[in-house]
Amino acid sequence: MFIRRVAVLCAAIGVVASLPLDAQDEGKKETSSLTKAEQQDARVLIDLADSMGEALPSEFPLTWRQNHFVKAQNGQTFIPFTLQLDPTSLPSSAVVLYVRAVKKGVAAPPPEGDDKKGDEMMVEYPWDDLEFLDVPADGLVARGLALTGGEYELFVGVKELSTENQEEIKKTSVFRRDLSVPDFTKPELAISSIIVAAAIEGVEALDPEAQRANPYTFLTMKVTPSLDNNYQKTSTLTLLFWVYGVTPDALQKPDVQIDYSFHQKLPEGEKYFNKTAPQVLNATSALPAEFDLSAGHLVPGMLNIPLASFPPGDYRCEVRVTDKLSGKSLTQNVAFNVAG
């Protein structure tokens, strides 16, 4: 079995081909290169993933908070995700994280030739990643994976890190999760997941290992996704996404209109609240002069709207994307709350 370390090199908004993902061979780490204690910890999680049994250990809180889908290179979809742990339930912040994806309805992949480690055959899964890390004080761990479109079962496991010659049994928590991954390679209008951002800031480009730990950093743009979509009236609602499958004009420019409308959820039912002016992205709009759909450049969608005029309550933002050249449109919705 290979344990894969993945460098995620993400694109800047709007003017690059896609979100590339580079699985570096030199980053692959077999269990034989680990210390004895690391091998034991890895073996526990790998054995649990192999068994995929019903009685999976849950010895401390471990939850999947959210994920998003963004187009990547090589026909894959990049999936940044956030896990929530409870640091107070762990005596040490040092843990090992294991994530495996198995495609539903597909038999386990065959071994790679005659390669073996002991009695273990070397097997490749659609995604298979082991990492030793320190849990931050807030317990939030963000990472990413990449898969082709389809239906998957994920195995996510976290174990306290052992030390050499340590007899104490360390805690382990694992869970399984179904994941339906969209296929953004189809020649049809589509949009990525809409990221509701708590903050966006400019940063320097990250090296591969730092990028791995910051999957919501897109080249020099660091996005902090909101985990609950709750805002104060003094806040600004920020939405970020990308549009795919756009029909080009003669100059390889898009002609896309994005409409945002807001609906308040009231006891008597939902009521239209307001809308923004349409955003138009075409040859005469604010797109860079070098923007070229034939080069794989992506159409960005972004909204920043102050919430001072929004009465406290729950809202639905309807995002409607229209490709004027093809006449096609699609809609996604985002729920959020404005506190009093």
Backbone hydrogen bonds in HBPLUS format (Angstrom, degrees):
<---DONOR---> <-ACCEPTOR-->    atom                        ^
c    i                          cat <-CA-CA->   ^        H-A-AA   ^      H-
h    n   atom  resd res      DA  || num        DHA   H-A  angle D-A-AA Bond
n    s   type  num  typ     dist DA aas  dist angle  dist       angle   num
A0029-LYS N   A0003-ILE O   2.93 MM  26  5.36 171.8  1.93 166.5 166.9     1
A0004-ARG N   A0128-ASP O   3.02 MM 124  5.95 160.4  2.06 144.6 150.1     2
A0007-ALA N   A0022-ASP O   3.33 MM  15  5.63 148.6  2.43 161.4 158.5     3
A0022-ASP N   A0007-ALA O   3.24 MM  15  5.63 151.3  2.33 169.7 175.9     4
A0019-LEU N   A0071-LYS O   3.32 MM  52  6.04 141.4  2.48 126.8 136.1     5
A0027-GLY N   A0024-GLN O   2.92 MM   3  5.27 146.9  2.03 105.9 116.5     6
A0028-LYS N   A0025-ASP O   3.04 MM   3  5.37 156.1  2.10 108.8 116.1     7
A0033-SER N   A0030-GLU O   3.02 MM   3  5.79 163.3  2.05 123.2 127.5     8
A0034-LEU N   A0031-THR O   3.22 MM   3  5.44 165.9  2.24 110.2 114.2     9
A0039-GLN N   A0035-THR O   2.81 MM   4  6.03 157.9  1.85 153.8 160.1    10
A0040-GLN N   A0036-LYS O   3.03 MM   4  6.29 153.9  2.10 146.0 152.6    11
A0041-ASP N   A0037-ALA O   3.03 MM   4  6.32 160.5  2.07 149.5 154.3    12
A0042-ALA N   A0038-GLU O   2.84 MM   4  6.02 165.6  1.86 153.8 158.2    13
A0043-ARG N   A0039-GLN O   2.82 MM   4  5.91 154.0  1.89 144.7 152.4    14
A0044-VAL N   A0040-GLN O   3.10 MM   4  6.35 149.9  2.19 145.7 152.1    15
A0045-LEU N   A0041-ASP O   3.40 MM   4  6.76 164.4  2.43 151.2 152.7    16
A0046-ILE N   A0042-ALA O   2.88 MM   4  6.06 165.7  1.90 157.9 162.7    17
A0047-ASP N   A0043-ARG O   2.89 MM   4  5.85 161.3  1.92 145.8 151.0    18
A0048-LEU N   A0044-VAL O   3.11 MM   4  6.32 153.8  2.18 142.2 149.3    19
A0049-ALA N   A0045-LEU O   2.94 MM   4  6.20 154.0  2.01 146.9 154.2    20
A0050-ASP N   A0046-ILE O   2.82 MM   4  6.07 152.0  1.90 148.0 156.3    21
A0051-SER N   A0047-ASP O   2.98 MM   4  6.20 152.9  2.06 145.9 152.5    22
A0052-MET N   A0048-LEU O   2.89 MM   4  5.96 153.4  1.96 145.8 153.6    23
A0056-LEU N   A0054-GLU O   3.17 MM   2  5.88 125.0  2.49 105.6  90.7    24
A0174-VAL N   A0057-PRO O   2.95 MM 117  6.05 151.1  2.04 169.6 164.1    25
A0059-GLU N   A0172-THR O   3.16 MM 113  5.64 159.9  2.20 130.4 135.7    26
A0063-THR N   A0084-GLN O   3.01 MM  21  5.18 160.5  2.05 144.2 150.6    27
A0084-GLN N   A0063-THR O   2.82 MM  21  5.18 158.3  1.86 151.6 156.4    28
A0065-ARG N   A0082-THR O   2.86 MM  17  5.49 149.4  1.95 151.5 160.2    29
A0082-THR N   A0066-GLN O   2.99 MM  16  5.53 154.4  2.06 154.6 154.5    30
A0068-HIS N   A0080-PRO O   3.07 MM  12  5.75 145.9  2.19 159.3 167.7    31
A0193-SER N   A0069-PHE O   2.93 MM 124  5.20 167.4  1.94 150.5 153.8    32
A0070-VAL N   A0078-PHE O   2.92 MM   8  5.12 155.9  1.98 151.9 158.1    33
A0078-PHE N   A0070-VAL O   2.67 MM   8  5.12 149.9  1.76 173.0 169.9    34
A0072-ALA N   A0076-GLN O   2.96 MM   4  5.19 153.4  2.03 149.6 142.7    35
A0076-GLN N   A0073-GLN O   3.16 MM   3  5.87 163.3  2.19 119.3 124.1    36
A0077-THR N   A0147-LEU O   2.70 MM  70  5.41 158.0  1.74 146.5 152.2    37
A0147-LEU N   A0077-THR O   3.08 MM  70  5.41 155.9  2.14 144.7 147.2    38
A0079-ILE N   A0145-LEU O   2.74 MM  66  5.25 160.4  1.78 173.2 173.7    39
A0145-LEU N   A0079-ILE O   3.14 MM  66  5.25 144.5  2.27 118.2 128.0    40
A0081-PHE N   A0143-ARG O   2.76 MM  62  5.62 165.7  1.78 168.4 167.3    41
A0143-ARG N   A0081-PHE O   3.03 MM  62  5.62 149.0  2.13 147.3 157.1    42
A0083-LEU N   A0141-VAL O   2.78 MM  58  5.09 169.6  1.79 147.4 150.6    43
A0141-VAL N   A0083-LEU O   2.97 MM  58  5.09 163.0  2.00 140.9 146.2    44
A0085-LEU N   A0139-GLY O   2.78 MM  54  4.67 160.1  1.82 134.8 141.7    45
A0089-SER N   A0086-ASP O   3.00 MM   3  5.66 158.0  2.05 120.2 126.8    46
A0090-LEU N   A0087-PRO O   3.11 MM   3  5.29 163.8  2.13 109.1 113.7    47
A0135-VAL N   A0093-SER O   2.79 MM  42  4.93 161.3  1.82 135.1 138.3    48
A0161-LEU N   A0094-ALA O   2.99 MM  67  5.49 163.0  2.02 138.9 133.5    49
A0095-VAL N   A0133-LEU O   2.87 MM  38  5.64 170.8  1.88 172.0 175.0    50
A0133-LEU N   A0095-VAL O   2.96 MM  38  5.64 160.3  2.00 154.7 161.2    51
A0096-VAL N   A0159-LYS O   2.86 MM  63  5.35 151.8  1.94 150.5 160.0    52
A0159-LYS N   A0096-VAL O   3.01 MM  63  5.35 153.9  2.08 147.4 155.8    53
A0097-LEU N   A0131-GLU O   2.75 MM  34  5.23 166.9  1.77 161.2 164.9    54
A0131-GLU N   A0097-LEU O   2.87 MM  34  5.23 153.7  1.94 152.2 159.4    55
A0098-TYR N   A0157-GLY O   2.86 MM  59  5.15 160.7  1.89 154.3 157.5    56
A0157-GLY N   A0098-TYR O   2.87 MM  59  5.15 161.8  1.91 154.0 158.7    57
A0099-VAL N   A0129-ASP O   2.93 MM  30  5.31 160.3  1.97 152.6 159.2    58
A0129-ASP N   A0099-VAL O   2.89 MM  30  5.31 164.1  1.92 155.7 161.1    59
A0100-ARG N   A0155-PHE O   2.92 MM  55  5.12 158.1  1.97 146.5 153.1    60
A0155-PHE N   A0100-ARG O   2.79 MM  55  5.12 156.6  1.84 154.4 159.9    61
A0101-ALA N   A0127-TRP O   2.88 MM  26  4.92 159.2  1.92 134.7 135.4    62
A0102-VAL N   A0153-GLU O   3.00 MM  51  5.36 158.3  2.05 146.0 153.0    63
A0153-GLU N   A0102-VAL O   2.87 MM  51  5.36 158.0  1.92 153.1 160.2    64
A0104-LYS N   A0151-GLU O   2.92 MM  47  5.72 165.7  1.94 140.5 145.2    65
A0112-GLU N   A0122-MET O   2.94 MM  10  5.74 150.7  2.03 158.2 167.7    66
A0115-ASP N   A0112-GLU O   3.22 MM   3  6.11 159.4  2.27 146.5 147.5    67
A0117-LYS N   A0120-GLU O   2.83 MM   3  5.08 159.8  1.87 148.6 155.6    68
A0120-GLU N   A0117-LYS O   2.93 MM   3  5.08 160.0  1.97 126.8 126.7    69
A0139-GLY N   A0136-PRO O   2.96 MM   3  5.29 156.7  2.01 111.8 119.4    70
A0150-GLY N   A0181-VAL O   2.97 MM  31  5.19 153.2  2.04 133.1 139.9    71
A0181-VAL N   A0150-GLY O   2.83 MM  31  5.19 167.0  1.85 165.7 161.1    72
A0152-TYR N   A0179-LEU O   2.86 MM  27  5.12 158.8  1.91 150.1 156.7    73
A0179-LEU N   A0152-TYR O   2.90 MM  27  5.12 159.9  1.94 142.8 142.8    74
A0154-LEU N   A0177-ARG O   2.68 MM  23  5.03 176.8  1.68 156.0 157.1    75
A0177-ARG N   A0154-LEU O   2.95 MM  23  5.03 149.5  2.05 136.8 142.8    76
A0156-VAL N   A0175-PHE O   2.98 MM  19  5.53 171.4  1.99 169.6 171.5    77
A0175-PHE N   A0156-VAL O   2.90 MM  19  5.53 149.2  1.99 152.1 162.3    78
A0158-VAL N   A0173-SER O   2.86 MM  15  5.50 164.6  1.88 163.2 168.3    79
A0173-SER N   A0158-VAL O   2.94 MM  15  5.50 167.3  1.95 165.2 169.5    80
A0160-GLU N   A0171-LYS O   2.99 MM  11  5.65 167.0  2.01 163.2 166.7    81
A0188-GLU N   A0186-LYS O   2.80 MM   2  5.58 138.7  1.97 106.3  93.6    82
A0190-ALA N   A0244-TYR O   3.05 MM  54  5.05 155.2  2.11 132.5 130.8    83
A0244-TYR N   A0190-ALA O   2.68 MM  54  5.05 177.2  1.68 153.0 154.1    84
A0192-SER N   A0242-TRP O   2.91 MM  50  5.43 158.3  1.96 154.1 160.6    85
A0195-ILE N   A0240-LEU O   2.83 MM  45  5.14 166.4  1.84 164.5 160.1    86
A0240-LEU N   A0195-ILE O   3.02 MM  45  5.14 143.2  2.16 137.9 148.8    87
A0226-SER N   A0196-VAL O   2.74 MM  30  5.72 175.4  1.74 156.3 157.2    88
A0197-ALA N   A0238-THR O   2.93 MM  41  5.35 158.1  1.97 148.4 153.9    89
A0198-ALA N   A0224-THR O   2.63 MM  26  5.44 156.1  1.68 160.3 168.5    90
A0199-ALA N   A0224-THR O   3.30 MM  25  5.08 144.4  2.44 133.9 138.0    91
A0224-THR N   A0199-ALA O   2.82 MM  25  5.08 174.3  1.83 155.4 155.1    92
A0201-GLU N   A0222-LYS O   2.96 MM  21  5.28 158.0  2.01 145.9 153.1    93
A0222-LYS N   A0201-GLU O   2.80 MM  21  5.28 168.2  1.81 173.0 169.6    94
A0203-VAL N   A0220-THR O   2.92 MM  17  4.83 158.5  1.97 122.9 128.7    95
A0211-GLN N   A0207-ASP O   2.83 MM   4  5.99 155.1  1.89 159.7 168.1    96
A0212-ARG N   A0208-PRO O   2.96 MM   4  6.15 145.7  2.08 142.0 150.6    97
A0213-ALA N   A0210-ALA O   3.19 MM   3  5.29 126.4  2.49  96.8 109.4    98
A0214-ASN N   A0211-GLN O   2.97 MM   3  4.88 151.1  2.06  99.6 108.9    99
A0217-THR N   A0214-ASN O   3.05 MM   3  5.69 146.3  2.17 127.4 126.7   100
A0223-VAL N   A0216-TYR O   2.95 MM   7  5.39 164.5  1.97 143.3 148.1   101
A0218-PHE N   A0221-MET O   2.72 MM   3  5.05 157.4  1.77 156.9 151.5   102
A0221-MET N   A0218-PHE O   2.97 MM   3  5.05 153.8  2.04 116.6 125.1   103
A0337-ASN N   A0229-ASN O   2.96 MM 108  6.35 158.9  2.00 158.4 161.4   104
A0231-TYR N   A0337-ASN O   2.83 MM 106  6.01 156.5  1.88 151.9 159.7   105
A0339-ALA N   A0231-TYR O   2.77 MM 108  6.10 166.4  1.79 165.4 169.3   106
A0235-SER N   A0232-GLN O   2.92 MM   3  5.21 162.4  1.95 113.2 117.8   107
A0307-LEU N   A0235-SER O   3.06 MM  72  5.94 160.0  2.10 168.2 161.8   108
A0237-LEU N   A0305-ILE O   2.92 MM  68  5.28 154.6  1.99 152.1 143.7   109
A0305-ILE N   A0237-LEU O   2.96 MM  68  5.28 157.6  2.01 144.7 152.0   110
A0239-LEU N   A0303-LEU O   2.90 MM  64  5.06 153.4  1.97 140.8 149.3   111
A0303-LEU N   A0239-LEU O   3.00 MM  64  5.06 153.5  2.07 136.7 141.5   112
A0241-PHE N   A0301-GLY O   2.91 MM  60  5.07 147.3  2.02 152.0 151.0   113
A0301-GLY N   A0241-PHE O   2.84 MM  60  5.07 155.4  1.90 149.5 141.9   114
A0243-VAL N   A0299-VAL O   2.74 MM  56  5.10 160.8  1.78 157.4 163.1   115
A0249-ASP N   A0253-LYS O   2.82 MM   4  5.41 145.8  1.94 146.6 158.0   116
A0252-GLN N   A0249-ASP O   2.97 MM   3  5.13 161.0  2.01 117.4 118.1   117
A0293-LEU N   A0252-GLN O   2.89 MM  41  5.24 176.2  1.89 149.0 150.1   118
A0324-LYS N   A0255-ASP O   2.94 MM  69  5.71 145.0  2.06 163.0 173.9   119
A0256-VAL N   A0281-LEU O   2.96 MM  25  5.14 168.0  1.97 141.6 143.0   120
A0281-LEU N   A0256-VAL O   2.80 MM  25  5.14 168.7  1.81 158.9 162.4   121
A0257-GLN N   A0322-THR O   2.92 MM  65  5.20 161.2  1.96 149.3 155.5   122
A0322-THR N   A0257-GLN O   2.86 MM  65  5.20 162.3  1.89 157.8 163.1   123
A0258-ILE N   A0279-GLN O   2.75 MM  21  5.01 158.6  1.80 146.8 154.4   124
A0279-GLN N   A0258-ILE O   2.87 MM  21  5.01 176.2  1.88 151.9 152.4   125
A0259-ASP N   A0320-ARG O   2.89 MM  61  5.14 164.1  1.92 149.7 154.3   126
A0320-ARG N   A0259-ASP O   2.90 MM  61  5.14 170.7  1.91 154.5 157.7   127
A0276-THR N   A0260-TYR O   3.03 MM  16  5.70 157.3  2.08 157.3 163.6   128
A0261-SER N   A0318-GLU O   3.08 MM  57  5.24 159.8  2.12 143.1 149.5   129
A0318-GLU N   A0261-SER O   2.79 MM  57  5.24 161.3  1.83 159.8 163.6   130
A0262-PHE N   A0274-ASN O   2.71 MM  12  5.34 169.7  1.72 172.8 169.3   131
A0273-PHE N   A0262-PHE O   2.76 MM  11  5.43 165.9  1.78 150.2 147.6   132
A0263-HIS N   A0316-ARG O   2.91 MM  53  5.17 150.5  2.00 143.9 153.5   133
A0316-ARG N   A0263-HIS O   2.80 MM  53  5.17 148.6  1.90 148.0 158.3   134
A0264-GLN N   A0271-LYS O   2.74 MM   7  5.26 144.3  1.86 169.8 158.8   135
A0271-LYS N   A0264-GLN O   2.80 MM   7  5.26 158.7  1.84 152.2 159.6   136
A0265-LYS N   A0314-ASP O   2.86 MM  49  5.43 175.6  1.86 149.4 150.1   137
A0266-LEU N   A0269-GLY O   3.01 MM   3  5.02 152.5  2.09 120.7 127.1   138
A0269-GLY N   A0266-LEU O   2.87 MM   3  5.02 157.0  1.92 110.2 117.8   139
A0285-SER N   A0282-ASN O   3.14 MM   3  5.27 165.6  2.16 109.7 114.2   140
A0291-PHE N   A0288-PRO O   3.03 MM   3  5.38 164.0  2.05 116.2 119.7   141
A0295-ALA N   A0292-ASP O   3.10 MM   3  5.41 146.5  2.21 105.3 115.0   142
A0297-HIS N   A0292-ASP O   3.36 MM   5  5.79 157.3  2.42 148.7 142.9   143
A0296-GLY N   A0293-LEU O   2.96 MM   3  5.14 159.6  2.00 109.0 113.9   144
A0310-PHE N   A0307-LEU O   3.02 MM   3  5.26 160.3  2.06 112.1 118.4   145
A0313-GLY N   A0338-VAL O   2.88 MM  25  5.33 152.8  1.96 140.2 147.9   146
A0338-VAL N   A0313-GLY O   2.88 MM  25  5.33 165.6  1.90 155.9 160.1   147
A0315-TYR N   A0336-PHE O   2.80 MM  21  5.39 161.9  1.83 171.6 171.4   148
A0336-PHE N   A0315-TYR O   3.06 MM  21  5.39 157.0  2.11 137.9 142.7   149
A0317-CYS N   A0334-VAL O   2.73 MM  17  5.06 172.2  1.74 154.6 156.4   150
A0334-VAL N   A0317-CYS O   2.89 MM  17  5.06 151.9  1.97 140.4 149.7   151
A0319-VAL N   A0332-GLN O   2.77 MM  13  5.27 173.6  1.77 174.8 174.0   152
A0332-GLN N   A0319-VAL O   2.94 MM  13  5.27 155.7  2.00 147.4 155.0   153
A0321-VAL N   A0330-LEU O   2.89 MM   9  5.49 159.2  1.93 163.4 168.8   154
A0330-LEU N   A0321-VAL O   2.95 MM   9  5.49 148.1  2.05 148.2 158.6   155
A0323-ASP N   A0328-LYS O   2.80 MM   5  5.43 164.1  1.83 166.8 172.4   156
A0327-GLY N   A0323-ASP O   2.76 MM   4  5.66 138.8  1.92 152.1 165.9   157
